[in-house]
């Protein structure tokens, strides 16, 4: 159980800090606006995606959040990482930038799997 807890909290905190913290720090910045418009998305996506990233990060790290809400957060981040990878690949080609979100997708999968292992252990007790 300790292994699953360490895996869950390590991967989840990396995702939460990168997604939630990054969204808070770059909200409305010229860099965020330039990045989103470069990919062909409207400027209001900065606010929309930023708000959902912060809410999703909070859902993952707050233990009292219901499991079903956490699952929606996992799904949302999965869609975000896959969409980011595809968008970057289409606009900029298959460079490191297109694969970078997939690294976080791997962390997200590890977080989700370890979360379910923890739930299974709790149910068995």
Secondary structure, DSSP 8 states (H G I E B T S, - for coil): -HHHHHHHHHHHHHHHIIIIIHHHHHTT-HHHHHHHHHTT--THHHHHHHHHHHHHHHHHH-TTS-HHHHHHHHHHHHHHHHHHHHHHHHHH-SSHHHHHHHHHHHHHHHHHHHHHHHHHHHHH-
